[in-house]
Amino acid sequence: MVIRELAELPPRKRATVLLAMGVPTEEIGPEVGVSGRTVRRWRQRPEVRADIRRVRLRLLDGAVTSVRTGGGE
């Protein structure tokens, strides 16, 4: 499912998704196998920041669609 798909992503992409979800960098580092400092450096890269924005928009779109269709009730 989604968790399995997330685990199959490379570390930086996995970190991007977790950052978009609001997970703190110090928790993300061990989760993806790097330090929190590395995650903070990745977060400063323009391409990662753009990816975080895209992931957040997709998450929001999914949530809006779910509310509109009555999902989760």
trRosetta pair geometry for C-beta under 8 A, 3 or more apart (Angstrom, degrees):
i j d omega theta_ij theta_ji phi_ij phi_ji
1 4 5.7 102 44 15 47 102
1 5 7.2 -91 120 -4 30 97
2 5 5.6 -57 -148 38 32 112
2 6 6.3 36 153 -23 66 105
3 6 5.6 -51 -149 33 32 114
3 7 6.5 34 152 -21 64 104
4 7 5.7 -54 -150 34 33 113
4 8 6.7 32 151 -21 63 106
5 8 5.8 -57 -153 32 33 113
5 9 7.3 46 149 -34 62 95
6 9 5.9 -43 -163 10 38 115
6 14 5.9 98 176 -128 79 91
6 17 6.1 -130 -130 86 105 157
7 14 7.5 50 -107 -111 25 134
9 13 4.1 -117 174 94 119 115
9 14 4.5 156 85 -60 113 81
9 17 7.1 108 47 -3 167 131
10 13 5.0 82 58 15 79 106
10 14 6.9 -149 91 -9 35 92
11 14 5.6 -60 -144 38 29 112
11 15 6.2 30 158 -20 66 106
11 32 4.1 115 -150 170 87 110
11 33 5.7 -94 -105 52 132 99
11 34 6.0 105 170 -18 143 116
12 15 5.5 -51 -147 36 32 114
12 16 6.5 41 150 -27 63 101
12 32 7.8 122 -58 170 26 149
12 42 5.6 -165 -137 -138 95 142
12 48 7.1 -98 178 -103 105 116
13 16 5.4 -46 -151 28 35 118
13 17 6.8 34 152 -17 63 99
13 51 7.6 -106 -126 175 67 151
14 17 6.0 -53 -155 33 34 109
14 18 6.5 28 150 -13 66 108
14 31 7.4 -144 138 122 122 101
14 32 4.9 164 87 -106 122 115
15 18 5.7 -59 -146 42 33 109
15 19 6.1 37 154 -22 68 105
15 28 5.1 91 -132 167 83 127
15 32 5.0 -62 -60 -16 92 165
15 34 7.6 -33 -67 43 140 125
15 39 5.2 -152 -155 -125 135 97
15 42 5.9 60 105 89 144 155
16 19 5.8 -53 -146 35 28 112
16 20 6.4 30 153 -20 62 106
16 42 7.6 -108 -67 145 78 124
16 48 5.8 -138 -99 -155 105 84
16 51 4.7 -27 -162 117 144 125
16 52 5.7 -131 -162 -73 81 71
16 55 6.2 150 140 -20 93 148
17 20 5.7 -55 -152 35 31 113
17 21 6.5 26 151 -16 64 108
17 55 5.5 -158 -112 -148 58 152
18 21 5.6 -58 -149 39 34 110
18 23 4.2 -49 175 44 93 134
18 27 7.8 -142 169 99 133 95
18 28 4.7 154 106 -112 141 111
18 31 6.7 126 -89 86 165 148
18 32 7.5 -141 11 -40 144 118
19 22 7.7 62 180 -60 32 17
19 23 6.8 -82 -78 54 30 81
19 25 7.4 26 -99 -84 97 75
19 28 6.6 7 -59 -82 75 162
19 39 7.4 174 -69 -180 114 107
19 43 6.0 175 -129 -103 153 107
19 48 7.9 47 50 163 158 105
19 52 5.3 -58 103 -114 115 120
20 51 8.0 -101 -54 126 123 72
20 52 4.8 -174 -76 -154 87 69
20 53 8.0 -142 -112 -40 107 13
20 55 3.6 -95 -74 97 173 122
20 56 4.7 -146 -159 -57 100 75
20 59 6.5 159 142 -11 115 137
21 55 8.0 -67 -39 137 71 123
21 59 7.1 165 -90 -100 73 161
23 27 5.3 -108 173 82 99 121
23 28 5.4 119 111 -64 114 95
23 31 7.8 -14 148 12 150 157
24 27 4.8 85 67 9 85 103
24 28 7.0 -154 98 -11 42 90
25 28 5.4 -56 -142 35 36 113
25 29 6.4 49 160 -33 68 97
25 36 4.6 100 130 -161 92 88
25 39 4.3 173 -154 98 94 125
25 40 5.2 50 -163 -61 163 80
25 43 6.9 -81 -93 -23 124 142
26 29 6.2 -34 -147 16 29 116
26 36 4.1 -4 -99 -101 55 145
27 30 7.0 -64 -165 41 35 98
27 31 6.4 34 147 -21 67 119
28 31 5.4 -69 -151 41 35 117
28 32 6.0 4 166 2 75 112
28 36 7.2 107 58 -115 80 69
28 39 4.8 119 90 -124 120 158
29 32 6.7 -81 -150 46 20 88
29 34 5.2 -99 -149 90 75 64
29 35 5.0 -16 -156 167 137 19
29 36 4.0 -93 -26 -62 143 52
29 37 7.6 52 -101 20 142 49
29 38 6.5 117 -121 49 101 95
29 39 5.0 -116 -71 -14 80 124
30 33 7.5 41 -164 -76 30 27
32 39 7.4 121 45 -83 129 110
34 38 4.0 -84 157 72 124 146
34 39 6.4 145 91 -46 114 79
35 38 4.8 108 57 -1 76 97
35 39 7.3 -137 101 0 48 83
36 39 5.5 -52 -153 36 40 113
36 40 6.4 42 149 -21 68 102
37 40 5.6 -52 -151 35 33 113
37 41 6.5 34 150 -19 65 102
38 41 5.6 -53 -150 35 34 111
38 42 6.4 37 151 -20 66 103
39 42 5.6 -50 -148 35 34 113
39 43 6.3 39 151 -25 64 105
40 43 5.5 -51 -149 31 32 116
40 44 6.9 33 152 -22 61 102
41 44 5.9 -56 -158 29 35 112
41 45 7.4 45 146 -32 62 95
42 45 5.8 -46 -164 11 42 115
42 48 5.0 147 162 -103 77 168
43 48 6.0 -119 -113 116 25 132
43 49 7.0 77 180 -75 54 77
43 52 7.4 42 -137 -47 78 148
44 48 7.6 41 54 59 29 125
44 49 7.6 -6 -165 -48 15 112
45 48 4.3 77 69 10 99 108
45 49 6.8 -169 88 -10 48 85
46 49 5.6 -55 -145 36 32 113
46 50 6.4 33 156 -19 66 104
47 50 5.6 -50 -148 36 33 113
47 51 6.4 36 151 -20 64 104
48 51 5.4 -51 -148 36 35 113
48 52 6.4 41 150 -24 66 101
49 52 5.6 -48 -149 31 32 114
49 53 6.7 35 151 -18 62 102
50 53 5.7 -52 -153 34 34 113
50 54 6.5 34 150 -19 65 105
51 54 5.6 -54 -149 36 34 112
51 55 6.3 34 154 -18 67 104
52 55 5.8 -54 -146 37 31 109
52 56 6.3 32 154 -20 64 106
53 56 5.8 -55 -148 36 30 112
53 57 6.4 30 154 -19 64 105
54 57 5.8 -55 -151 35 31 111
54 58 6.5 29 153 -17 65 105
55 58 5.7 -55 -149 37 33 110
55 59 6.3 35 152 -20 66 105
56 59 5.6 -53 -147 36 32 112
56 60 6.2 31 154 -18 65 107
57 60 5.7 -55 -146 39 31 111
57 61 6.2 35 154 -22 65 105
58 61 5.5 -50 -144 36 32 113
58 62 6.3 34 155 -19 63 105
59 62 5.8 -56 -152 36 30 112
59 63 6.4 29 152 -18 64 106
60 63 5.6 -54 -147 36 33 111
60 64 6.3 32 155 -18 67 105
61 64 5.8 -55 -146 37 30 110
61 65 6.2 30 155 -18 64 108
62 65 5.7 -54 -146 37 29 111
62 66 6.3 32 154 -21 63 107
63 66 5.6 -54 -149 35 30 114
63 67 6.5 30 154 -18 65 104
64 67 5.8 -54 -150 36 32 109
64 68 6.3 31 153 -19 65 108
65 68 5.7 -56 -146 38 31 112
65 69 6.2 10 162 -3 66 112
65 71 7.5 28 116 10 71 135
66 69 6.3 -67 -141 47 25 97
66 71 3.7 -84 -155 63 79 125
66 72 5.7 54 167 -12 118 114
67 70 7.8 34 -178 -72 27 25
67 71 7.3 -63 -47 46 23 84
67 72 7.9 -24 -83 36 52 125
70 73 5.3 -42 174 4 84 131
